[in-house]
Amino acid sequence: MRVAYHEELESIRDGLVEMAHLVGSAMGRATTALLDADLQLAESVISADDKVDDLQRDLENRAIAVLARQQPVATDLRVVVTSLRMSADLERSGDLAQHVAKLARLRSPEHAVPRDLRRIILEMGQLAQRLMAQAAEVLITHDVDAALQLEKDDDRMDELHRMVFQHLMDDRWQHGVETAVDVTLIGRYYERFADHAVSVARRVVFLVTGEHADGLADEEG
């Protein structure tokens, strides 16, 4: 019985890893759709989000079933509750990738991102995808040091987000209000996506150590 129980917990973990890979790929494809004004690719990202939603519902149902049948305590309870929270982070990440794709679709066949911001937005998209890949790896390895490093790597996303606003506030901005709104939203989508990747890593730290990542980071500092 205990073997089957732990296999169930591992299955929930595997589902989280699959979700992380899916939403990371979705953000990468959404970025390409955005920068290339690729309507077909944008549509594929939008429709693929249904799979992420289905996975989250399945994970929630399985986690609740474990709680009801096994009544876990201590570490096992922490695994189930933390998994529920991580699935919510990953589902929201999928929504953010979908938002980027929807904006690409809305402005098609035009480009939503002005030429002078394309490099920054491309880096934001690549970084978002990389952070989520790191979060997926942390889910597999339970490597606390790698989880804490991911939070440091997120500093670059914050820097890129500030750079976007510097462009928007520059007196030389010539792209109009509509584009300014688009770019503001896009920057926010990437920044929030990265935050969710960090949140997943933080929850792994809590899962492994029973301590919150902030406390461990302070100790290291």
C-alpha positions as CSV (number, residue, x, y, z in Angstrom):
1,M,0.0,0.0,0.0
2,R,2.8,2.4,0.9
3,V,4.6,1.7,-2.4
4,A,1.4,2.6,-4.3
5,Y,1.1,5.7,-2.2
6,H,4.6,7.0,-2.9
7,E,4.1,6.2,-6.6
8,E,1.1,8.4,-6.5
9,L,3.1,11.2,-5.0
10,E,5.8,10.7,-7.7
11,S,3.1,10.8,-10.4
12,I,1.9,14.2,-9.1
13,R,5.6,15.4,-9.2
14,D,5.9,14.2,-12.8
15,G,2.7,16.0,-13.7
16,L,4.2,19.3,-12.4
17,V,7.3,18.7,-14.4
18,E,5.2,18.2,-17.5
19,M,3.3,21.4,-16.8
20,A,6.5,23.3,-16.4
21,H,7.9,22.0,-19.7
22,L,4.6,22.8,-21.5
23,V,4.3,26.4,-20.2
24,G,8.0,27.1,-20.9
25,S,7.6,25.9,-24.5
26,A,4.4,27.9,-24.8
27,M,6.2,31.1,-23.8
28,G,9.0,30.4,-26.2
29,R,6.5,29.9,-29.1
30,A,4.4,32.9,-28.0
31,T,7.6,35.1,-28.1
32,T,8.3,33.9,-31.7
33,A,4.7,34.6,-32.7
34,L,4.9,38.0,-31.2
35,L,8.1,39.1,-32.8
36,D,7.4,37.5,-36.2
37,A,3.7,38.4,-36.3
38,D,3.0,34.7,-36.9
39,L,-0.7,34.3,-36.6
40,Q,-0.8,30.6,-37.0
41,L,1.8,30.1,-34.3
42,A,-0.1,32.4,-32.0
43,E,-3.3,30.4,-32.5
44,S,-1.5,27.2,-31.7
45,V,-0.2,28.6,-28.4
46,I,-3.7,29.8,-27.5
47,S,-5.4,26.5,-28.2
48,A,-2.6,24.5,-26.5
49,D,-3.3,26.2,-23.1
50,D,-6.3,23.8,-22.7
51,K,-3.9,21.0,-22.1
52,V,-2.2,22.9,-19.3
53,D,-5.6,23.6,-17.7
54,D,-6.6,19.9,-18.0
55,L,-3.3,18.9,-16.4
56,Q,-3.9,21.2,-13.5
57,R,-7.4,19.9,-12.9
58,D,-6.1,16.3,-13.0
59,L,-3.3,17.1,-10.5
60,E,-5.7,18.8,-8.2
61,N,-8.1,15.9,-8.3
62,R,-5.3,13.4,-7.6
63,A,-3.8,15.5,-4.8
64,I,-7.2,15.9,-3.1
65,A,-7.8,12.1,-3.5
66,V,-4.4,11.5,-1.7
67,L,-5.5,13.8,1.1
68,A,-8.8,12.0,1.5
69,R,-7.6,8.5,1.2
70,Q,-4.2,8.6,2.9
71,Q,-4.5,11.5,5.3
72,P,-0.8,12.3,5.0
73,V,1.1,14.0,7.8
74,A,4.5,15.8,8.2
75,T,6.6,15.7,5.0
76,D,4.0,13.9,2.9
77,L,1.4,16.4,3.7
78,R,3.8,19.2,2.8
79,V,4.4,17.5,-0.6
80,V,0.7,17.4,-1.4
81,V,-0.1,20.9,-0.3
82,T,3.0,22.4,-2.0
83,S,2.1,20.5,-5.2
84,L,-1.3,22.1,-5.3
85,R,0.2,25.5,-4.9
86,M,2.8,24.8,-7.6
87,S,0.2,23.6,-10.0
88,A,-1.6,27.0,-9.6
89,D,1.7,28.8,-10.3
90,L,2.2,26.8,-13.5
91,E,-1.4,27.2,-14.7
92,R,-1.1,31.0,-14.3
93,S,2.2,30.8,-16.3
94,G,0.4,29.1,-19.1
95,D,-2.2,31.9,-19.1
96,L,0.6,34.5,-19.4
97,A,2.0,32.7,-22.4
98,Q,-1.4,32.7,-23.9
99,H,-1.8,36.4,-23.2
100,V,1.4,37.1,-25.2
101,A,0.1,35.0,-28.0
102,K,-3.3,36.8,-27.9
103,L,-1.6,40.1,-28.2
104,A,0.3,38.9,-31.2
105,R,-3.0,37.7,-32.7
106,L,-4.7,41.0,-31.9
107,R,-2.1,43.1,-33.8
108,S,-1.6,40.7,-36.7
109,P,-0.5,41.2,-39.5
110,E,1.3,44.1,-37.8
111,H,4.1,43.7,-35.3
112,A,3.1,44.6,-31.7
113,V,6.7,45.3,-30.7
114,P,8.6,48.3,-32.2
115,R,11.9,47.5,-33.8
116,D,13.9,49.4,-31.1
117,L,12.4,47.1,-28.4
118,R,12.7,43.8,-30.2
119,R,16.0,42.9,-28.7
120,I,14.8,43.5,-25.1
121,I,11.6,41.6,-25.7
122,L,13.4,38.7,-27.3
123,E,15.8,38.4,-24.3
124,M,12.8,38.6,-21.9
125,G,11.1,35.7,-23.8
126,Q,14.3,33.6,-23.9
127,L,15.0,34.3,-20.2
128,A,11.4,33.4,-19.2
129,Q,11.7,30.1,-21.0
130,R,15.1,29.4,-19.4
131,L,13.9,30.2,-15.9
132,M,10.9,27.8,-16.3
133,A,13.2,25.1,-17.6
134,Q,15.4,25.6,-14.5
135,A,12.2,25.3,-12.4
136,A,11.4,22.0,-14.0
137,E,14.9,20.7,-13.3
138,V,14.6,21.8,-9.7
139,L,11.3,19.9,-9.4
140,I,13.1,16.7,-10.6
141,T,16.4,17.1,-8.6
142,H,15.1,18.9,-5.5
143,D,18.4,20.8,-5.6
144,V,18.1,23.6,-3.1
145,D,21.2,25.5,-4.3
146,A,19.8,25.5,-7.9
147,A,16.5,26.7,-6.6
148,L,18.1,29.6,-4.8
149,Q,20.2,30.4,-7.9
150,L,17.1,30.7,-10.0
151,E,15.9,33.6,-7.8
152,K,19.2,35.4,-8.5
153,D,18.9,34.7,-12.2
154,D,15.5,36.4,-12.1
155,D,17.2,39.7,-11.3
156,R,18.0,40.0,-15.0
157,M,14.3,39.9,-15.8
158,D,13.6,42.7,-13.4
159,E,16.4,44.7,-15.1
160,L,14.9,44.1,-18.6
161,H,11.5,45.1,-17.3
162,R,13.0,48.4,-16.1
163,M,14.6,48.9,-19.5
164,V,11.2,48.6,-21.1
165,F,9.8,51.4,-19.0
166,Q,12.8,53.5,-19.6
167,H,12.0,53.3,-23.4
168,L,8.3,54.1,-22.7
169,M,9.2,57.2,-20.6
170,D,11.7,58.5,-23.0
171,D,10.8,61.8,-24.7
172,R,11.8,60.3,-28.0
173,W,9.0,57.6,-27.9
174,Q,7.3,57.9,-31.3
175,H,5.1,54.8,-31.4
176,G,1.9,56.1,-29.9
177,V,-0.3,55.3,-27.0
178,E,-1.7,51.9,-28.3
179,T,1.8,50.5,-28.8
180,A,2.9,51.9,-25.4
181,V,0.0,50.0,-23.8
182,D,0.9,46.8,-25.7
183,V,4.5,47.0,-24.6
184,T,3.6,47.7,-21.0
185,L,1.4,44.6,-20.9
186,I,4.0,42.4,-22.7
187,G,6.7,43.4,-20.2
188,R,4.4,42.6,-17.3
189,Y,3.5,39.2,-18.8
190,Y,7.1,38.2,-19.0
191,E,7.9,39.6,-15.5
192,R,5.0,37.7,-13.9
193,F,5.9,34.5,-15.8
194,A,9.4,34.7,-14.3
195,D,7.9,35.3,-10.9
196,H,5.9,32.1,-11.1
197,A,9.1,30.2,-12.1
198,V,10.8,31.6,-9.0
199,S,7.7,30.7,-6.9
200,V,7.9,27.1,-8.0
201,A,11.6,27.0,-7.0
202,R,10.9,28.6,-3.7
203,R,8.2,26.0,-3.0
204,V,10.7,23.2,-3.7
205,V,13.0,24.8,-1.2
206,F,10.2,24.7,1.4
207,L,9.4,21.1,0.4
208,V,12.9,19.9,0.9
209,T,13.9,21.9,4.0
210,G,10.7,22.9,5.7
211,E,12.1,26.5,5.6
212,H,11.1,29.3,3.3
213,A,13.7,30.4,0.7
214,D,14.0,33.9,2.1
215,G,15.4,32.6,5.4
216,L,17.9,30.3,3.6
217,A,19.0,33.1,1.3
218,D,19.6,35.4,4.4
219,E,21.7,32.7,6.0
220,E,23.8,32.4,2.9
221,G,24.2,36.1,2.7
